[in-house]
Amino acid sequence: MRDYKNVNVPRSYRSSSNRVTVKRVDLGRGSGRPRTDSTGIKKTALHVLLAIVVIAGGWLGWRAYQALLHAETFQIAGVDVKGVKQMSEAELREIAGVFTGQNIFRVDLEAAARRARANPWVQDVRVYRRMPNRISMVFTERIPYAFLDTGPGRYLIDSGGVVINRIGKEQAMPWRLPVVVVKDSRVQSGAQATSDGVGEALTLLGEIARRGGWRQHEVTINAFSPESLSILYADHEFKIGAGNYAEKLRRLAEVIADGKQRNLELAYVDLRPERQAAAMVKKTQNKAPRAVVKSKIPNNKRQMTNKYQ
């Protein structure tokens, strides 16, 4: 074994620095050969492949769409209808007939809903697809609230004043409803009544229904104008005028009760004055008609002043 402790190193091999120098040597395979960058080629190939997939997917989707449109499985076989009480079979066939033979994916549901709402009985309708081949229609019909008498004709109207349809003279009525009389023949089914007095009359009918005690089907309201609003009931006429119906009906109840207490049969009561009510007593065999005036005291005390003529 050699001893390297006393080996003399030539000066030319010696370094002037005591620092250790490290050099990196590339010993990998192919060292010395030119490198080839394949990143760009890979990206291009990936883009081409992605484009092919997108085109193929679009073509397959189109073919599937065409198959759905022409498949007999999705041809509408029937329409399920709910909520109908007043519309006739002929009206329903006219509304639902637009779906016959159509593909369930191609049918225009909103157009069908608009067609249904054109019927005066229809207040609202919702249309749904029921897979694979049925349509569902849920109707909300207008509810008859009163008869509208224009003179030349009589019509059904709902609580919003929308005219439903015209009533024939010989037509049997399943409804027992109050009557609103106007002097306006410009009435169109499916549209709101244009007379100014109709809205006030409907508001008055609502207050009468809320108070109770009235036979609604025996009530007739003359609504020639809001100011001349009057009620015909049981051979009595009550002139109401426009507005403040709750208070006026309360005053009317007081006048009627006072007349019964005095054994007076009232033919006419005028509640249009703000502070008083005028009443006309019916004519009897021995006595002429008498007018009774009942004042309303501002502080709501039960003091009354009766005047007879």
Residue frames as qw, qx, qy, qz and C-alpha x, y, z in Angstrom:
[[0.000, 0.889, 0.458, 0.000, 0.00, 0.00, 0.00],
 [0.420, 0.425, -0.007, 0.802, 1.26, 3.40, -1.01],
 [0.293, -0.646, -0.416, 0.569, 1.49, 6.23, 1.40],
 [0.291, 0.694, 0.344, 0.562, 0.19, 9.50, -0.14],
 [0.381, -0.858, -0.225, 0.260, 0.98, 11.66, 2.83],
 [0.409, -0.618, 0.283, 0.609, 4.35, 12.74, 1.51],
 [0.566, 0.461, 0.517, 0.448, 3.46, 13.14, -2.17],
 [0.143, -0.456, 0.066, 0.876, 4.63, 16.40, -3.66],
 [0.455, 0.716, 0.529, 0.003, 2.10, 18.07, -5.96],
 [0.453, 0.207, 0.241, 0.833, 3.54, 20.19, -8.71],
 [0.019, -0.396, -0.237, 0.887, 2.92, 23.92, -8.39],
 [0.211, 0.029, -0.509, -0.834, 1.12, 24.06, -11.71],
 [0.388, -0.366, -0.808, -0.250, -1.61, 21.83, -10.33],
 [0.240, -0.389, -0.617, 0.640, -2.06, 23.88, -7.24],
 [0.022, -0.792, -0.460, -0.402, -4.85, 26.46, -6.89],
 [0.191, 0.344, -0.282, 0.875, -4.31, 29.88, -5.49],
 [0.532, -0.386, 0.072, -0.750, -7.62, 29.62, -3.59],
 [0.105, -0.141, 0.925, -0.338, -8.46, 27.33, -0.78],
 [0.654, 0.194, 0.241, -0.690, -12.15, 27.17, -1.98],
 [0.475, 0.068, 0.867, 0.131, -13.51, 23.94, -3.36],
 [0.358, 0.343, -0.360, -0.791, -14.59, 24.20, -7.01],
 [0.555, 0.223, 0.786, -0.159, -17.48, 22.09, -8.20],
 [0.248, 0.291, -0.532, -0.755, -18.17, 21.50, -11.85],
 [0.734, 0.240, 0.468, -0.430, -21.40, 19.98, -13.24],
 [0.004, 0.278, -0.831, -0.482, -21.02, 17.35, -15.88],
 [0.759, 0.213, 0.053, -0.613, -23.98, 16.20, -18.01],
 [0.136, -0.269, 0.946, 0.122, -23.78, 12.45, -18.19],
 [0.678, 0.306, 0.433, -0.509, -27.37, 11.89, -19.44],
 [0.630, 0.219, 0.688, 0.285, -28.21, 9.74, -22.42],
 [0.458, 0.726, 0.394, 0.329, -27.81, 11.33, -25.77],
 [0.266, -0.851, 0.057, 0.449, -25.57, 13.97, -24.42],
 [0.291, -0.375, 0.541, 0.694, -23.95, 15.71, -27.21],
 [0.214, 0.403, 0.774, 0.439, -26.94, 15.12, -29.60],
 [0.146, -0.178, -0.112, -0.967, -29.18, 18.03, -30.71],
 [0.191, 0.304, 0.779, -0.515, -32.45, 18.31, -28.60],
 [0.124, -0.324, -0.646, -0.680, -35.87, 18.28, -30.30],
 [0.248, 0.094, 0.458, -0.848, -38.79, 20.40, -28.69],
 [0.116, -0.276, -0.892, -0.339, -42.02, 18.32, -29.07],
 [0.082, 0.409, 0.589, -0.692, -44.33, 20.62, -26.99],
 [0.335, 0.371, -0.170, -0.849, -45.72, 22.47, -30.01],
 [0.363, 0.059, -0.824, -0.431, -46.47, 19.26, -31.85],
 [0.137, -0.284, -0.903, 0.291, -48.31, 17.85, -28.87],
 [0.189, 0.431, 0.350, -0.810, -50.45, 21.00, -28.50],
 [0.379, 0.278, -0.452, -0.758, -51.38, 20.97, -32.16],
 [0.322, -0.066, -0.927, -0.183, -52.37, 17.33, -31.99],
 [0.028, -0.355, -0.763, 0.540, -54.47, 18.01, -28.88],
 [0.295, 0.401, 0.064, -0.865, -56.32, 20.88, -30.61],
 [0.404, 0.162, -0.685, -0.584, -57.04, 18.74, -33.66],
 [0.245, -0.182, -0.947, 0.100, -58.34, 15.92, -31.48],
 [0.090, 0.395, 0.555, -0.727, -60.55, 18.33, -29.50],
 [0.369, 0.326, -0.233, -0.839, -62.00, 19.78, -32.71],
 [0.375, 0.021, -0.858, -0.351, -62.80, 16.29, -33.96],
 [0.127, -0.297, -0.867, 0.380, -64.56, 15.45, -30.68],
 [0.210, 0.406, 0.280, -0.844, -66.62, 18.68, -30.79],
 [0.416, 0.245, -0.487, -0.728, -67.68, 18.13, -34.40],
 [0.343, -0.079, -0.928, -0.123, -68.57, 14.52, -33.75],
 [0.027, -0.339, -0.741, 0.579, -70.53, 15.47, -30.62],
 [0.310, 0.366, 0.034, -0.877, -72.46, 18.16, -32.48],
 [0.435, 0.138, -0.689, -0.563, -73.31, 15.77, -35.30],
 [0.274, -0.190, -0.933, 0.134, -74.47, 13.09, -32.87],
 [0.093, 0.360, 0.526, -0.765, -76.52, 15.66, -30.95],
 [0.396, 0.285, -0.258, -0.834, -78.22, 16.82, -34.16],
 [0.430, 0.006, -0.844, -0.321, -79.02, 13.25, -35.11],
 [0.158, -0.278, -0.850, 0.419, -80.44, 12.60, -31.64],
 [0.222, 0.345, 0.237, -0.881, -82.54, 15.79, -31.85],
 [0.462, 0.182, -0.515, -0.699, -83.97, 14.75, -35.21],
 [0.350, -0.105, -0.931, -0.025, -84.74, 11.31, -33.82],
 [0.002, 0.325, 0.678, -0.659, -86.64, 12.87, -30.89],
 [0.326, 0.315, -0.034, -0.891, -88.65, 15.13, -33.19],
 [0.584, 0.183, -0.546, -0.572, -89.80, 12.26, -35.38],
 [0.115, 0.033, -0.970, 0.213, -90.16, 9.52, -32.80],
 [0.475, -0.440, -0.565, -0.511, -93.74, 8.30, -32.38],
 [0.515, -0.357, -0.651, 0.428, -93.14, 7.92, -28.65],
 [0.191, -0.336, -0.254, 0.887, -93.14, 11.71, -28.26],
 [0.170, -0.325, -0.500, -0.784, -96.18, 12.45, -30.43],
 [0.309, -0.095, 0.456, -0.829, -98.86, 13.97, -28.16],
 [0.191, -0.210, -0.945, -0.161, -101.45, 11.33, -27.34],
 [0.306, -0.712, -0.616, -0.141, -103.84, 13.39, -25.21],
 [0.031, 0.481, -0.215, 0.849, -104.49, 16.43, -23.02],
 [0.400, -0.445, -0.734, 0.321, -105.36, 16.26, -19.31],
 [0.098, -0.563, -0.122, -0.812, -107.67, 19.12, -18.22],
 [0.379, -0.415, -0.688, 0.460, -108.36, 20.28, -14.65],
 [0.088, -0.346, -0.287, 0.889, -110.41, 23.10, -13.13],
 [0.202, -0.091, -0.488, -0.844, -113.12, 23.33, -15.80],
 [0.194, 0.362, 0.796, -0.444, -116.74, 23.71, -14.71],
 [0.360, 0.664, 0.262, -0.601, -118.38, 26.21, -17.04],
 [0.206, 0.509, -0.572, -0.609, -116.71, 25.78, -20.42],
 [0.887, 0.240, 0.119, -0.377, -118.43, 23.50, -22.89],
 [0.819, -0.078, 0.500, 0.269, -116.94, 20.41, -24.54],
 [0.609, 0.700, 0.223, 0.299, -116.80, 22.25, -27.86],
 [0.027, -0.963, 0.223, -0.146, -114.81, 25.10, -26.29],
 [0.646, -0.557, 0.511, 0.108, -112.38, 22.64, -24.70],
 [0.818, 0.242, 0.433, 0.290, -111.87, 20.79, -27.96],
 [0.408, 0.877, 0.047, 0.251, -111.13, 24.07, -29.71],
 [0.247, -0.888, 0.378, -0.090, -108.52, 24.97, -27.08],
 [0.656, -0.420, 0.622, 0.081, -106.90, 21.55, -26.70],
 [0.851, 0.451, 0.269, 0.015, -107.17, 20.57, -30.36],
 [0.294, 0.890, -0.347, -0.015, -104.02, 22.55, -31.23],
 [0.387, -0.584, 0.713, -0.019, -101.92, 19.80, -29.63],
 [0.911, 0.184, 0.333, -0.161, -103.21, 16.96, -31.79],
 [0.877, 0.411, 0.077, 0.235, -100.39, 15.11, -33.62],
 [0.175, 0.894, -0.325, 0.254, -97.66, 17.52, -32.53],
 [0.706, 0.117, -0.535, 0.448, -94.33, 16.54, -31.06],
 [0.537, -0.759, -0.339, 0.142, -94.21, 17.26, -27.34],
 [0.565, -0.358, 0.028, 0.743, -90.87, 19.06, -27.65],
 [0.237, 0.202, 0.385, 0.869, -91.95, 21.34, -30.50],
 [0.151, -0.760, -0.596, -0.210, -95.36, 22.49, -29.21],
 [0.119, 0.393, -0.169, 0.896, -95.55, 26.17, -28.19],
 [0.312, -0.469, -0.763, 0.317, -97.01, 26.11, -24.66],
 [0.054, -0.380, -0.224, 0.896, -97.22, 29.91, -24.31],
 [0.269, 0.019, -0.479, -0.835, -99.17, 30.24, -27.57],
 [0.399, -0.345, -0.833, -0.164, -101.57, 27.57, -26.33],
 [0.241, -0.456, -0.589, 0.623, -102.02, 29.46, -23.04],
 [0.099, 0.242, -0.072, -0.963, -102.79, 32.71, -24.90],
 [0.353, -0.148, -0.695, -0.609, -105.36, 30.88, -27.01],
 [0.376, -0.430, -0.805, 0.161, -107.02, 29.52, -23.86],
 [0.156, -0.416, -0.385, 0.809, -107.10, 32.94, -22.14],
 [0.151, -0.038, -0.387, -0.909, -109.01, 34.34, -25.13],
 [0.378, -0.468, -0.766, -0.227, -112.04, 32.44, -23.83],
 [0.248, -0.631, 0.080, -0.730, -114.03, 34.81, -21.54],
 [0.846, -0.478, -0.162, -0.171, -114.51, 32.07, -18.94],
 [0.844, 0.000, -0.242, 0.479, -110.75, 31.61, -18.51],
 [0.275, -0.958, 0.084, 0.012, -109.13, 33.84, -15.91],
 [0.072, -0.725, 0.678, 0.092, -105.81, 31.99, -16.03],
 [0.987, 0.131, -0.030, -0.085, -104.34, 28.72, -17.31],
 [0.272, -0.678, 0.669, 0.135, -101.10, 26.81, -16.77],
 [0.894, 0.378, -0.170, -0.170, -99.82, 24.40, -19.41],
 [0.439, -0.603, 0.663, 0.055, -97.26, 21.65, -18.73],
 [0.620, 0.363, -0.662, -0.213, -95.52, 18.84, -20.62],
 [0.758, -0.342, 0.491, -0.260, -96.00, 15.38, -19.13],
 [0.232, 0.497, -0.794, -0.263, -93.44, 13.03, -20.56],
 [0.420, -0.155, 0.544, 0.710, -93.42, 11.19, -22.78],
 [0.051, 0.245, 0.657, 0.711, -96.54, 12.21, -24.73],
 [0.170, -0.736, -0.654, -0.035, -99.19, 14.13, -22.75],
 [0.086, 0.408, -0.064, 0.907, -100.07, 17.77, -22.04],
 [0.282, -0.545, -0.698, 0.369, -101.59, 19.01, -18.77],
 [0.020, -0.478, -0.157, -0.864, -103.79, 22.14, -18.65],
 [0.271, -0.464, -0.685, 0.493, -104.92, 23.58, -15.28],
 [0.009, -0.593, -0.356, -0.722, -107.65, 26.23, -15.64],
 [0.085, -0.363, -0.547, 0.750, -108.82, 28.94, -13.27],
 [0.051, 0.584, 0.644, 0.491, -112.28, 30.00, -14.39],
 [0.126, -0.268, 0.124, -0.947, -114.01, 33.29, -13.70],
 [0.068, -0.382, -0.860, 0.331, -116.69, 33.09, -11.03],
 [0.098, -0.615, -0.460, -0.633, -120.01, 34.79, -11.89],
 [0.212, -0.160, -0.520, 0.812, -120.63, 37.57, -9.37],
 [0.286, 0.527, 0.365, -0.712, -123.56, 39.55, -10.78],
 [0.473, 0.571, 0.597, 0.306, -125.76, 40.11, -13.79],
 [0.124, -0.349, 0.115, 0.922, -125.07, 43.25, -15.79],
 [0.348, 0.680, 0.646, -0.004, -128.25, 44.65, -17.33],
 [0.238, -0.190, 0.250, 0.919, -127.57, 47.17, -20.11],
 [0.491, 0.454, 0.127, -0.732, -131.13, 47.36, -21.40],
 [0.664, 0.433, -0.434, -0.429, -130.54, 45.70, -24.76],
 [0.779, 0.138, -0.610, 0.042, -128.89, 42.70, -23.14],
 [0.679, -0.662, 0.241, -0.205, -127.95, 40.96, -19.91],
 [0.612, 0.507, -0.567, 0.215, -124.47, 39.62, -19.18],
 [0.843, -0.465, -0.176, 0.204, -122.59, 37.69, -16.53],
 [0.243, 0.798, -0.374, 0.406, -119.73, 39.58, -14.89],
 [0.733, -0.151, -0.525, 0.406, -117.14, 38.56, -12.29],
 [0.447, -0.769, -0.294, 0.351, -116.14, 40.46, -9.14],
 [0.405, -0.343, 0.204, 0.822, -113.66, 42.55, -11.14],
 [0.380, 0.674, 0.114, -0.623, -116.29, 43.74, -13.63],
 [0.001, -0.307, 0.785, 0.538, -115.03, 41.56, -16.50],
 [0.751, 0.226, 0.011, -0.621, -117.86, 40.52, -18.82],
 [0.482, -0.178, 0.855, 0.068, -118.02, 36.73, -19.16],
 [0.075, 0.179, 0.811, 0.553, -120.80, 36.18, -21.70],
 [0.409, -0.084, -0.104, -0.903, -124.24, 37.27, -22.76],
 [0.269, 0.165, 0.887, -0.337, -127.33, 35.62, -21.28],
 [0.171, -0.243, -0.689, -0.661, -130.19, 34.73, -23.57],
 [0.477, -0.254, 0.099, -0.836, -133.72, 35.68, -22.61],
 [0.897, -0.132, -0.192, -0.375, -134.87, 32.06, -22.51],
 [0.562, 0.338, -0.694, 0.298, -131.65, 30.68, -21.04],
 [0.760, -0.584, -0.279, -0.058, -132.01, 28.89, -17.71],
 [0.111, 0.752, -0.450, 0.469, -129.77, 30.37, -15.04],
 [0.777, -0.218, -0.548, 0.220, -128.03, 28.11, -12.49],
 [0.369, 0.029, -0.383, 0.847, -126.92, 31.21, -10.56],
 [0.230, -0.858, -0.457, -0.038, -128.92, 33.37, -8.16],
 [0.519, -0.014, -0.049, 0.853, -127.06, 36.66, -8.40],
 [0.022, 0.732, 0.269, -0.625, -127.68, 40.37, -7.82],
 [0.513, 0.645, 0.415, 0.385, -128.29, 42.66, -10.79],
 [0.260, -0.504, 0.051, 0.822, -126.36, 45.79, -11.74],
 [0.435, 0.757, 0.479, 0.095, -128.28, 48.08, -14.11],
 [0.301, -0.445, 0.219, 0.815, -126.37, 50.52, -16.34],
 [0.532, 0.781, 0.196, -0.264, -127.13, 52.67, -19.36],
 [0.008, 0.698, -0.622, -0.354, -124.19, 51.48, -21.42],
 [0.935, 0.258, 0.165, -0.178, -124.47, 48.98, -24.26],
 [0.451, 0.714, -0.533, 0.050, -120.73, 49.02, -25.08],
 [0.725, -0.418, 0.518, -0.176, -120.12, 45.59, -23.62],
 [0.631, 0.498, -0.579, -0.134, -117.66, 43.02, -24.93],
 [0.956, -0.289, -0.037, -0.035, -117.12, 39.50, -23.63],
 [0.842, 0.017, -0.129, 0.524, -113.73, 39.09, -22.00],
 [0.266, 0.438, -0.109, 0.852, -113.32, 42.84, -21.45],
 [0.170, -0.335, -0.609, 0.698, -114.01, 44.95, -18.40],
 [0.071, 0.812, 0.570, 0.103, -117.28, 46.87, -18.31],
 [0.376, 0.311, 0.029, 0.873, -116.63, 50.49, -19.21],
 [0.301, -0.787, -0.320, -0.433, -119.47, 52.14, -17.27],
 [0.102, 0.507, -0.493, 0.699, -118.23, 54.27, -14.36],
 [0.634, -0.401, 0.215, -0.625, -120.97, 53.04, -12.07],
 [0.905, 0.016, -0.415, -0.093, -120.12, 49.33, -12.39],
 [0.505, 0.259, -0.612, 0.550, -117.01, 49.48, -10.21],
 [0.244, -0.295, 0.412, -0.827, -118.85, 51.38, -7.46],
 [0.821, -0.145, -0.119, -0.540, -121.78, 48.96, -7.65],
 [0.829, 0.088, -0.536, 0.131, -119.46, 45.97, -7.22],
 [0.224, 0.279, -0.588, 0.725, -117.80, 47.62, -4.23],
 [0.525, -0.241, 0.212, -0.788, -121.23, 48.21, -2.69],
 [0.898, -0.042, -0.329, -0.290, -122.21, 44.57, -3.33],
 [0.612, 0.205, -0.640, 0.417, -119.03, 43.47, -1.57],
 [0.090, -0.251, 0.506, -0.820, -119.93, 45.54, 1.50],
 [0.746, -0.152, -0.037, -0.647, -123.49, 44.16, 1.49],
 [0.865, 0.056, -0.499, -0.012, -122.11, 40.61, 1.38],
 [0.373, 0.271, -0.634, 0.621, -119.68, 41.39, 4.19],
 [0.351, -0.248, 0.366, -0.825, -122.43, 42.72, 6.49],
 [0.081, -0.168, -0.982, 0.008, -124.76, 39.80, 5.81],
 [0.229, 0.433, 0.609, -0.624, -128.53, 39.69, 6.31],
 [0.452, 0.505, -0.181, -0.713, -129.34, 40.48, 2.67],
 [0.792, 0.258, 0.551, 0.049, -130.70, 38.04, 0.09],
 [0.250, -0.448, 0.452, 0.730, -128.11, 38.79, -2.56],
 [0.220, 0.231, 0.797, 0.513, -130.14, 37.47, -5.49],
 [0.034, 0.806, 0.591, -0.001, -132.94, 39.94, -4.66],
 [0.244, -0.707, 0.018, 0.663, -130.66, 42.98, -4.78],
 [0.546, 0.634, 0.335, 0.434, -130.73, 45.26, -7.80],
 [0.350, -0.595, -0.007, 0.724, -128.36, 48.21, -8.00],
 [0.448, 0.854, 0.230, 0.133, -129.04, 51.09, -10.36],
 [0.583, -0.456, 0.201, 0.641, -125.59, 52.27, -11.36],
 [0.476, 0.814, 0.266, 0.198, -126.34, 54.88, -14.00],
 [0.296, 0.727, -0.325, 0.527, -123.61, 57.00, -12.39],
 [0.481, -0.027, -0.684, 0.548, -121.64, 56.76, -9.12],
 [0.113, -0.106, 0.308, -0.939, -123.52, 59.75, -7.67],
 [0.658, -0.086, -0.106, -0.740, -126.96, 58.24, -8.35],
 [0.337, 0.107, -0.933, 0.058, -126.17, 54.75, -7.02],
 [0.609, -0.222, 0.265, -0.714, -129.27, 53.20, -5.43],
 [0.024, -0.060, 0.995, -0.069, -130.42, 49.81, -4.16],
 [0.684, -0.109, -0.219, -0.687, -133.77, 48.23, -5.03],
 [0.217, 0.101, -0.942, 0.238, -134.65, 45.57, -2.49],
 [0.079, -0.421, -0.869, 0.249, -137.97, 44.03, -1.42],
 [0.046, 0.793, 0.511, 0.328, -140.00, 46.85, -3.01],
 [0.340, -0.866, -0.066, 0.361, -137.81, 49.45, -1.28],
 [0.594, 0.654, -0.045, 0.467, -135.44, 51.95, -2.81],
 [0.586, -0.701, -0.010, 0.405, -132.35, 53.07, -0.93],
 [0.465, 0.842, -0.098, 0.255, -130.44, 55.93, -2.49],
 [0.833, -0.377, -0.018, 0.405, -126.79, 55.42, -1.56],
 [0.176, 0.953, -0.241, -0.042, -124.61, 57.62, -3.76],
 [0.754, 0.435, -0.407, 0.278, -120.86, 57.02, -4.11],
 [0.348, 0.425, -0.594, 0.588, -118.42, 56.01, -1.35],
 [0.210, -0.281, 0.606, -0.714, -118.51, 55.44, 2.42],
 [0.634, -0.149, -0.594, -0.473, -120.70, 52.38, 1.99],
 [0.456, -0.161, -0.796, 0.363, -120.06, 50.80, 5.40],
 [0.013, 0.170, 0.426, -0.889, -121.26, 53.91, 7.22],
 [0.457, 0.027, -0.249, -0.853, -124.26, 54.38, 4.92],
 [0.616, -0.151, -0.738, -0.232, -125.41, 50.79, 5.36],
 [0.298, -0.192, -0.720, 0.597, -125.07, 51.18, 9.13],
 [0.214, 0.145, 0.175, -0.950, -127.26, 54.28, 9.00],
 [0.545, -0.034, -0.543, -0.638, -129.74, 52.43, 6.77],
 [0.482, -0.199, -0.842, 0.136, -130.06, 49.65, 9.34],
 [0.074, -0.223, -0.532, 0.814, -130.84, 52.26, 12.02],
 [0.382, 0.099, -0.140, -0.908, -133.54, 53.87, 9.85],
 [0.576, -0.090, -0.714, -0.386, -135.16, 50.52, 9.06],
 [0.377, -0.223, -0.802, 0.407, -135.11, 49.49, 12.72],
 [0.092, 0.193, 0.320, -0.923, -136.66, 52.83, 13.71],
 [0.484, 0.026, -0.382, -0.787, -139.39, 52.40, 11.10],
 [0.543, -0.173, -0.816, -0.095, -140.24, 48.91, 12.35],
 [0.212, -0.215, -0.669, 0.679, -140.42, 50.21, 15.90],
 [0.259, 0.269, 0.159, -0.914, -142.97, 52.83, 14.77],
 [0.531, 0.393, 0.746, -0.076, -144.84, 50.31, 12.58],
 [0.347, 0.767, -0.129, -0.524, -143.97, 52.32, 9.48],
 [0.816, 0.225, 0.454, 0.276, -143.44, 50.65, 6.12],
 [0.108, -0.713, 0.286, 0.631, -140.72, 52.55, 4.32],
 [0.768, 0.577, 0.277, 0.032, -140.77, 52.85, 0.54],
 [0.540, 0.702, -0.081, 0.457, -137.80, 55.10, 0.06],
 [0.595, -0.721, 0.009, 0.354, -134.68, 56.09, 2.01],
 [0.499, 0.791, -0.128, 0.331, -132.12, 58.66, 0.86],
 [0.765, -0.534, 0.008, 0.361, -128.69, 58.24, 2.47],
 [0.615, 0.525, 0.062, 0.585, -126.79, 60.56, 0.14],
 [0.140, -0.889, 0.141, -0.412, -126.70, 63.53, 2.56],
 [0.466, 0.355, -0.675, 0.448, -123.65, 63.20, 4.78],
 [0.048, -0.179, 0.634, -0.751, -125.35, 64.10, 8.08],
 [0.566, 0.127, 0.441, -0.685, -128.94, 62.86, 7.69],
 [0.078, 0.105, 0.937, 0.323, -131.21, 60.29, 6.09],
 [0.490, 0.136, 0.022, -0.861, -134.59, 61.05, 4.49],
 [0.136, 0.114, 0.983, 0.035, -137.26, 58.32, 4.42],
 [0.486, -0.022, -0.260, -0.834, -140.63, 58.07, 2.67],
 [0.411, 0.051, 0.825, -0.383, -143.37, 56.02, 4.31],
 [0.003, 0.188, 0.853, 0.487, -145.56, 53.93, 2.03],
 [0.435, -0.145, -0.104, -0.883, -149.11, 55.07, 1.33],
 [0.112, 0.171, 0.938, -0.279, -151.83, 53.31, 3.31],
 [0.007, 0.568, 0.760, 0.316, -155.59, 53.18, 2.77],
 [0.218, -0.875, -0.424, 0.080, -156.34, 56.02, 5.15],
 [0.345, -0.803, 0.127, 0.468, -153.15, 58.02, 5.07],
 [0.578, 0.801, -0.153, 0.036, -151.10, 59.73, 2.40],
 [0.814, 0.166, -0.258, 0.493, -147.32, 59.07, 2.03],
 [0.380, -0.923, 0.048, 0.033, -145.25, 60.72, 4.72],
 [0.606, 0.563, -0.370, 0.422, -141.61, 61.79, 4.58],
 [0.728, -0.671, -0.042, 0.134, -139.46, 61.14, 7.62],
 [0.420, 0.741, -0.365, 0.376, -136.15, 62.92, 8.14],
 [0.839, -0.505, -0.082, 0.184, -133.65, 61.42, 10.56],
 [0.173, 0.903, -0.347, 0.184, -130.65, 63.57, 11.43],
 [0.873, -0.016, -0.309, 0.376, -127.24, 62.14, 12.25],
 [0.362, -0.928, 0.089, 0.013, -125.61, 63.86, 15.24],
 [0.475, 0.713, -0.479, 0.193, -121.84, 64.51, 14.73],
 [0.174, -0.550, 0.723, -0.381, -120.88, 63.25, 18.21],
 [0.432, 0.039, -0.887, -0.159, -122.63, 59.90, 17.51],
 [0.270, 0.045, 0.685, -0.675, -125.15, 60.37, 20.34],
 [0.080, 0.339, 0.918, 0.189, -128.50, 58.67, 19.87],
 [0.204, 0.532, 0.313, -0.760, -130.44, 61.95, 19.70],
 [0.243, 0.294, 0.761, 0.525, -132.88, 61.96, 16.78],
 [0.269, 0.386, 0.149, -0.870, -135.19, 64.55, 15.27],
 [0.262, 0.322, 0.869, 0.270, -138.20, 63.23, 13.36],
 [0.268, 0.350, 0.004, -0.897, -140.29, 65.40, 11.10],
 [0.356, 0.361, 0.855, 0.107, -143.46, 64.24, 9.43],
 [0.202, 0.242, -0.225, -0.922, -145.19, 65.93, 6.51]]
